[in-house]
């Protein structure tokens, strides 16, 4: 008389898609992106704004990360931000961490200030919410990263908490601002 245990899996967004925006192509990563990732993440001005990236960053770090990002064993989306010539400009990722969806991103410093990250993150978020309309997307930035906070504000993210977060690259705890976004908030922008 024992009924089978019924479990329902949380909805997942499916495989990482390819997204075309006005100036960019977002595609799943491949192992051939390792050298471009290393080039970008050996720039301390880029990596100091990231919480989980070690300094120094080397090719083995890139291939370890790419092995996980390309394995298909996680529900995460990890996009290579590329231009028309398939040049790797940076990363925008939507990851399931501790039961919550998180947006993270970085861009090679040469491409800063051109509106590319707003375009890339906006494209990824819009596609994510098409597949996951009831999800809440979390993000944030270190308090001294005004550019990233402006991107999040432009995309509709709201500040939910100010706290501190350990940064591997800084080897220190730094002030951090946590943000969140729902599909309804995205539509209001």
C-alpha positions in Angstrom: 0.0 0.0 0.0 3.0 2.3 -0.2 2.5 4.9 -2.9 5.5 5.7 -5.0 7.4 8.8 -3.9 6.5 11.6 -6.3 9.1 14.2 -6.9 9.0 17.1 -9.3 12.1 18.4 -10.8 12.6 22.2 -10.9 12.2 23.5 -14.4 15.4 24.0 -16.3 16.1 26.3 -19.3 17.5 23.6 -21.6 20.7 23.7 -23.6 22.7 26.9 -24.0 21.3 28.5 -27.2 23.0 30.7 -29.8 21.7 34.3 -29.7 22.2 37.0 -32.3 21.9 40.7 -31.2 22.4 43.8 -33.3 26.3 43.7 -33.0 27.1 40.4 -31.3 26.7 36.6 -31.4 26.4 34.8 -28.1 27.3 31.2 -28.5 28.2 28.3 -26.2 31.9 28.1 -25.2 34.3 25.7 -26.8 37.8 24.6 -25.7 39.3 26.7 -28.4 38.3 29.8 -26.4 40.9 29.1 -23.7 43.6 31.5 -25.1 41.3 34.4 -25.4 39.9 33.8 -21.9 43.5 33.8 -20.5 44.3 37.0 -22.4 41.3 38.8 -20.8 41.7 37.3 -17.3 45.4 38.2 -16.9 44.3 41.8 -17.0 43.9 42.8 -13.3 41.5 45.6 -14.2 39.1 42.9 -15.5 39.7 40.2 -12.9 39.6 42.5 -9.8 35.9 43.0 -10.3 35.2 39.2 -10.2 34.7 37.2 -7.1 35.8 33.7 -8.1 38.7 34.2 -10.5 42.2 33.5 -9.1 45.3 35.7 -9.7 47.4 34.8 -11.5 45.1 33.2 -14.0 46.6 30.7 -16.5 45.7 28.4 -19.3 45.0 25.5 -17.0 42.5 27.6 -15.1 40.8 28.4 -18.4 40.7 24.8 -19.6 39.4 23.6 -16.2 36.6 26.2 -16.4 35.8 25.3 -20.0 35.7 21.6 -19.2 32.9 22.3 -16.7 31.2 25.0 -18.9 31.1 22.7 -22.0 30.3 19.4 -20.3 26.5 19.7 -20.3 26.3 18.3 -16.8 25.0 21.5 -15.3 21.9 23.5 -16.4 24.0 26.7 -16.7 24.3 28.8 -19.7 27.8 30.1 -20.4 27.9 32.3 -23.5 31.0 33.4 -25.3 30.4 37.0 -26.4 31.8 37.2 -29.9 31.8 39.7 -32.8 31.1 39.0 -36.5 34.6 37.4 -36.8 34.0 35.1 -33.9 36.5 37.0 -31.7 36.0 36.1 -28.1 35.2 39.4 -26.3 34.0 38.1 -22.9 31.5 36.0 -21.1 27.9 36.3 -19.9 26.7 33.4 -17.9 23.4 32.4 -16.1 24.2 29.8 -13.5 22.2 27.8 -11.0 24.0 28.3 -7.6 22.6 27.2 -4.3 19.1 26.9 -5.9 19.1 30.4 -7.3 19.7 31.6 -10.8 22.6 34.1 -11.1 23.8 36.4 -13.9 27.5 37.0 -14.1 29.6 38.6 -16.8 32.9 40.1 -17.8 34.4 41.8 -20.9 37.9 42.2 -22.2 39.0 45.7 -21.3 39.6 46.7 -24.9 35.8 46.5 -25.4 34.7 48.5 -22.4 32.5 51.6 -22.8 30.9 50.6 -26.1 27.6 49.3 -24.7 28.4 45.7 -25.6 27.9 44.2 -22.2 24.4 45.7 -21.9 23.6 44.3 -25.3 25.0 40.8 -24.5 23.5 40.5 -21.0 20.1 41.9 -22.3 20.0 39.3 -25.0 20.9 36.4 -22.6 18.3 37.6 -20.0 15.5 38.0 -22.5 16.1 34.4 -23.9 16.4 33.0 -20.4 13.0 34.5 -19.3 11.4 33.2 -22.4 12.3 29.7 -21.2 12.0 30.4 -17.5 9.3 33.0 -17.1 8.8 32.4 -13.4 12.4 32.5 -12.4 14.1 35.2 -10.4 17.5 36.2 -11.6 20.1 37.4 -9.1 23.3 39.3 -9.8 25.4 42.0 -8.2 28.7 43.8 -8.3 31.4 45.0 -6.0 30.5 48.5 -4.8 33.5 50.1 -6.7 32.3 48.6 -10.0 30.0 51.5 -11.1 30.0 50.4 -14.7 28.5 47.0 -13.8 26.0 48.5 -11.5 24.9 50.9 -14.3 24.4 47.9 -16.7 22.3 46.1 -14.1 20.2 49.2 -13.5 19.7 49.7 -17.2 18.5 46.1 -17.5 16.0 46.6 -14.7 17.8 44.9 -11.7 16.8 46.3 -8.3 19.2 46.4 -5.3 18.2 44.0 -2.6 21.1 44.0 -0.2 24.4 45.6 0.5 27.0 43.4 2.2 30.5 42.0 1.7 31.8 39.3 -0.5 35.2 37.6 -0.6 37.1 38.2 -3.8 39.8 35.7 -4.8 41.5 38.2 -7.1 41.7 40.8 -4.4 42.4 38.2 -1.7 40.1 40.3 0.5 36.5 40.9 1.5 35.0 43.9 -0.3 31.7 45.8 -0.2 29.2 44.1 -2.6 25.8 45.1 -3.8 23.3 42.3 -4.5 20.6 42.8 -7.2 17.6 40.8 -8.6 15.4 40.8 -11.6 12.1 39.1 -12.6 10.5 38.9 -16.1 7.9 41.5 -15.1 10.7 43.9 -14.0 12.5 43.3 -17.3 9.4 44.2 -19.3 9.2 47.5 -17.4 12.5 48.8 -18.8 
